Amino acid sequence: MASQFRAEKGRTGKDTRLGSRGFDRLPRPDGGDDDLGDPHGRERTPPPEGYRIGMWLALASVTMMFLALTSAYVVNQAHILPLDFPSIFVLSTALILASSLTFEMTRRSLRRRHEAAFTRWLMVTASLGLGFLVAQVAAWRQLVAGGFLINTNRHSGFAYIFTGLHAVHLLGGILGIAYVVLKSRWGSWTTIRRRASVDAAAIYWHFLDGLWVYLLVILFFWR
């Protein structure tokens, strides 16, 4: 069985078994059978684990920023001032929750090496993110039409700040998705480096999903 697999790998130049350990394993420095066609060690320079570590550090700083704003929101008792709930937030919430599901479909397609499905689900995720941003603009217009400007009261001011900062970070996530698509199609990423980058982007995206639910709760449902 092992000799048959080595022969098959020699013909194709890669491990063709779906879900095999070879697909997940980091390359060996000596360029042995497990290097996935990477004899020069590109998978390890720089280490792909750095994508996840860097993402967690970035999210820690984003979390601290929103916690600081939440503290100011609570100390100023902004939640007791009037603010209408934009009905369009129901749509934007549905869009961002759906985008987390499609991102998981993206990761599953990549693990199974279904390239067409991987690209398709990634583009669907980006489209849902863009739809969320369009819904956010519509929500701000709805607030303005209801007489709630950023300087109407502290509650409306924090609502614009919270949702605006979240929209900026989500736009960054969409740009990150675009970078992954371009790099996957026309770049020189190796298999594991692409896996690491997609996993890091998924962590960021799911974080923004949870952050949005948190912001809705403290802005409109916390009393």
Contacts in CASP RR format, 6 or more apart in sequence:
PFRMAT RR
TARGET T0000
AUTHOR 0000-0000-0000
METHOD contacts of the structure
MODEL  1
MASQFRAEKGRTGKDTRLGSRGFDRLPRPDGGDDDLGDPHGRERTPPPEG
YRIGMWLALASVTMMFLALTSAYVVNQAHILPLDFPSIFVLSTALILASS
LTFEMTRRSLRRRHEAAFTRWLMVTASLGLGFLVAQVAAWRQLVAGGFLI
NTNRHSGFAYIFTGLHAVHLLGGILGIAYVVLKSRWGSWTTIRRRASVDA
AAIYWHFLDGLWVYLLVILFFWR
5 17 0 8 1.000
6 33 0 8 1.000
8 16 0 8 1.000
9 15 0 8 1.000
9 16 0 8 1.000
9 33 0 8 1.000
13 37 0 8 1.000
14 36 0 8 1.000
14 37 0 8 1.000
15 22 0 8 1.000
15 23 0 8 1.000
15 36 0 8 1.000
17 23 0 8 1.000
18 112 0 8 1.000
18 113 0 8 1.000
19 111 0 8 1.000
19 112 0 8 1.000
19 113 0 8 1.000
22 34 0 8 1.000
22 36 0 8 1.000
23 36 0 8 1.000
23 111 0 8 1.000
23 113 0 8 1.000
23 191 0 8 1.000
24 192 0 8 1.000
24 195 0 8 1.000
25 34 0 8 1.000
25 36 0 8 1.000
26 43 0 8 1.000
26 44 0 8 1.000
26 48 0 8 1.000
26 192 0 8 1.000
27 34 0 8 1.000
27 35 0 8 1.000
27 36 0 8 1.000
27 37 0 8 1.000
27 38 0 8 1.000
27 41 0 8 1.000
27 43 0 8 1.000
27 44 0 8 1.000
27 192 0 8 1.000
28 34 0 8 1.000
28 35 0 8 1.000
29 41 0 8 1.000
29 44 0 8 1.000
31 38 0 8 1.000
31 39 0 8 1.000
31 41 0 8 1.000
32 39 0 8 1.000
35 41 0 8 1.000
35 43 0 8 1.000
36 43 0 8 1.000
36 190 0 8 1.000
36 191 0 8 1.000
36 192 0 8 1.000
38 190 0 8 1.000
42 188 0 8 1.000
42 190 0 8 1.000
42 193 0 8 1.000
43 190 0 8 1.000
43 191 0 8 1.000
43 192 0 8 1.000
43 193 0 8 1.000
48 192 0 8 1.000
48 193 0 8 1.000
48 195 0 8 1.000
48 196 0 8 1.000
48 197 0 8 1.000
49 196 0 8 1.000
50 196 0 8 1.000
51 196 0 8 1.000
51 197 0 8 1.000
51 199 0 8 1.000
51 200 0 8 1.000
52 196 0 8 1.000
52 199 0 8 1.000
52 200 0 8 1.000
52 203 0 8 1.000
54 200 0 8 1.000
55 200 0 8 1.000
55 201 0 8 1.000
55 203 0 8 1.000
55 204 0 8 1.000
56 203 0 8 1.000
58 204 0 8 1.000
59 203 0 8 1.000
59 204 0 8 1.000
59 207 0 8 1.000
62 169 0 8 1.000
62 207 0 8 1.000
62 211 0 8 1.000
65 165 0 8 1.000
66 162 0 8 1.000
66 165 0 8 1.000
66 211 0 8 1.000
66 214 0 8 1.000
66 215 0 8 1.000
69 158 0 8 1.000
69 161 0 8 1.000
69 162 0 8 1.000
69 165 0 8 1.000
70 218 0 8 1.000
72 158 0 8 1.000
73 79 0 8 1.000
73 154 0 8 1.000
73 158 0 8 1.000
73 162 0 8 1.000
73 218 0 8 1.000
76 154 0 8 1.000
77 154 0 8 1.000
78 153 0 8 1.000
78 154 0 8 1.000
78 155 0 8 1.000
78 157 0 8 1.000
78 158 0 8 1.000
79 155 0 8 1.000
79 218 0 8 1.000
79 219 0 8 1.000
79 222 0 8 1.000
79 223 0 8 1.000
80 155 0 8 1.000
81 153 0 8 1.000
81 154 0 8 1.000
81 155 0 8 1.000
81 156 0 8 1.000
82 153 0 8 1.000
82 155 0 8 1.000
83 143 0 8 1.000
83 148 0 8 1.000
83 153 0 8 1.000
83 155 0 8 1.000
83 156 0 8 1.000
83 159 0 8 1.000
83 219 0 8 1.000
83 220 0 8 1.000
84 142 0 8 1.000
84 143 0 8 1.000
84 146 0 8 1.000
84 148 0 8 1.000
85 220 0 8 1.000
86 138 0 8 1.000
86 139 0 8 1.000
86 142 0 8 1.000
86 143 0 8 1.000
87 142 0 8 1.000
88 135 0 8 1.000
88 138 0 8 1.000
88 139 0 8 1.000
88 142 0 8 1.000
89 135 0 8 1.000
89 139 0 8 1.000
89 216 0 8 1.000
89 220 0 8 1.000
91 135 0 8 1.000
92 131 0 8 1.000
92 132 0 8 1.000
92 135 0 8 1.000
92 136 0 8 1.000
92 139 0 8 1.000
92 212 0 8 1.000
93 212 0 8 1.000
93 213 0 8 1.000
93 216 0 8 1.000
95 128 0 8 1.000
95 129 0 8 1.000
95 131 0 8 1.000
95 132 0 8 1.000
95 135 0 8 1.000
96 128 0 8 1.000
96 129 0 8 1.000
96 132 0 8 1.000
96 170 0 8 1.000
96 208 0 8 1.000
96 209 0 8 1.000
96 212 0 8 1.000
97 209 0 8 1.000
98 128 0 8 1.000
99 125 0 8 1.000
99 128 0 8 1.000
99 129 0 8 1.000
99 132 0 8 1.000
99 205 0 8 1.000
99 209 0 8 1.000
100 205 0 8 1.000
100 206 0 8 1.000
100 209 0 8 1.000
102 121 0 8 1.000
102 124 0 8 1.000
102 125 0 8 1.000
102 128 0 8 1.000
103 121 0 8 1.000
103 122 0 8 1.000
103 125 0 8 1.000
103 201 0 8 1.000
103 202 0 8 1.000
103 205 0 8 1.000
103 206 0 8 1.000
104 202 0 8 1.000
105 117 0 8 1.000
105 121 0 8 1.000
106 118 0 8 1.000
106 121 0 8 1.000
106 122 0 8 1.000
106 125 0 8 1.000
106 198 0 8 1.000
106 202 0 8 1.000
107 198 0 8 1.000
107 199 0 8 1.000
107 202 0 8 1.000
109 115 0 8 1.000
109 117 0 8 1.000
109 118 0 8 1.000
109 120 0 8 1.000
109 121 0 8 1.000
110 118 0 8 1.000
110 194 0 8 1.000
110 195 0 8 1.000
110 198 0 8 1.000
111 195 0 8 1.000
118 184 0 8 1.000
119 181 0 8 1.000
119 184 0 8 1.000
119 185 0 8 1.000
122 177 0 8 1.000
122 180 0 8 1.000
122 181 0 8 1.000
123 181 0 8 1.000
125 177 0 8 1.000
125 205 0 8 1.000
126 174 0 8 1.000
126 177 0 8 1.000
126 178 0 8 1.000
126 181 0 8 1.000
129 170 0 8 1.000
129 174 0 8 1.000
130 174 0 8 1.000
132 170 0 8 1.000
133 167 0 8 1.000
133 170 0 8 1.000
133 171 0 8 1.000
133 174 0 8 1.000
136 163 0 8 1.000
136 164 0 8 1.000
136 167 0 8 1.000
139 163 0 8 1.000
140 160 0 8 1.000
140 163 0 8 1.000
143 149 0 8 1.000
143 156 0 8 1.000
143 159 0 8 1.000
143 160 0 8 1.000
148 156 0 8 1.000
148 159 0 8 1.000
149 156 0 8 1.000
150 156 0 8 1.000
150 157 0 8 1.000
150 160 0 8 1.000
150 161 0 8 1.000
151 157 0 8 1.000
155 219 0 8 1.000
158 219 0 8 1.000
159 219 0 8 1.000
162 215 0 8 1.000
162 219 0 8 1.000
163 215 0 8 1.000
166 208 0 8 1.000
166 211 0 8 1.000
166 212 0 8 1.000
166 215 0 8 1.000
169 208 0 8 1.000
169 211 0 8 1.000
170 208 0 8 1.000
173 201 0 8 1.000
173 204 0 8 1.000
173 205 0 8 1.000
173 208 0 8 1.000
176 201 0 8 1.000
177 201 0 8 1.000
180 194 0 8 1.000
180 197 0 8 1.000
180 198 0 8 1.000
180 201 0 8 1.000
183 189 0 8 1.000
183 194 0 8 1.000
183 197 0 8 1.000
184 194 0 8 1.000
189 197 0 8 1.000
END
